[in-house]
Amino acid sequence: MRRALLAAVALLLLTSVVQPAAADRNPTVLILGDSLSAGYGMSEQESWVSLLRDRLATRGYGYEVVNASLSGDTTGGGLKRLPRALALHRPAIVIIELGGNDGLRGTPIKVVRSNLAKMIELSRDAGAEVILAGMQIPTNYGSRYTQAFTAVYPGLARQYRVELIEFFMARVALDLSLIQADGIHPTAEAQPLLLDNVWPVLEKKLRKLPKTAAR
C-alpha cells in the first residue's frame, strides 16, 4: 500500500513538472511529406523545410518546424505515420505534401483521395490547422487519370475548407535546370522557389491564428 501511495505521489509530481514544460513550448508546424520535403539529394540545411525555419525566425513567428517527411512515402504510408506524429508533436499546423509517389505508381484515385481525407480529419481531430500541397504528375497513365489526380487536391480543399497550395512544384517542375539528374527531384537551387510556393498560404494561416501563437 505504501509503495502504491509513493508511486502515485511521484506520478503526480512528474505530471506537474511535464505539463507546464509542454505548455511553454512554441507552437509547431508539422511537415508530412515525401522526398520533395525530405531534402533528397542535398544537405538538410539546403532543403525548403530548413529555409522555412529560418524565415519563420526572421519574420518573428515563434514556431518550431518538425519535418516528418520520408523519401518514397505515399499517402498510405503517411496515413500510418501521422497518428504518432500528431501525438508526439501536437502541431498547430500540419502541411500535407503527399501523393506524388501514388500518382507515379498509378494508385487508384479513390485510394489517394481517401488517404488524404483521413489525414485531414486526423489532423483536425488533433486540433491542428491543415494546409494541403497540391500535386500534379506527368501524363504517363493517360490524360483521364492525370486530370482526375490533379483534381483531388482542390476538391478536398473545398470539401474540408482547408488552405491549398495549388501546385507545390510550380515554377520548378518544367525547368530542367532546377531538377536533379534523376529527372524527378528538385535541386538545392529550387528550394527557395518551393518555399515561396508554400509561404503565402502558410503566412495567411499564421495571421489567422491567435496572436499568442505568433511571437
Secondary structure as GFF3:
##gff-version 3
##sequence-region A 1 215
A	DSSP	alpha_helix	2	23	.	.	.	ID=ss1
A	DSSP	beta_strand	28	33	.	.	.	ID=ss2
A	DSSP	alpha_helix	35	38	.	.	.	ID=ss3
A	DSSP	three_ten_helix	44	46	.	.	.	ID=ss4
A	DSSP	alpha_helix	48	58	.	.	.	ID=ss5
A	DSSP	beta_strand	64	67	.	.	.	ID=ss6
A	DSSP	alpha_helix	75	89	.	.	.	ID=ss7
A	DSSP	beta_strand	93	97	.	.	.	ID=ss8
A	DSSP	alpha_helix	100	104	.	.	.	ID=ss9
A	DSSP	alpha_helix	109	125	.	.	.	ID=ss10
A	DSSP	beta_strand	129	133	.	.	.	ID=ss11
A	DSSP	three_ten_helix	139	141	.	.	.	ID=ss12
A	DSSP	alpha_helix	143	160	.	.	.	ID=ss13
A	DSSP	beta_strand	163	165	.	.	.	ID=ss14
A	DSSP	three_ten_helix	176	178	.	.	.	ID=ss15
A	DSSP	three_ten_helix	188	190	.	.	.	ID=ss16
A	DSSP	alpha_helix	191	208	.	.	.	ID=ss17
A	DSSP	three_ten_helix	211	213	.	.	.	ID=ss18
###
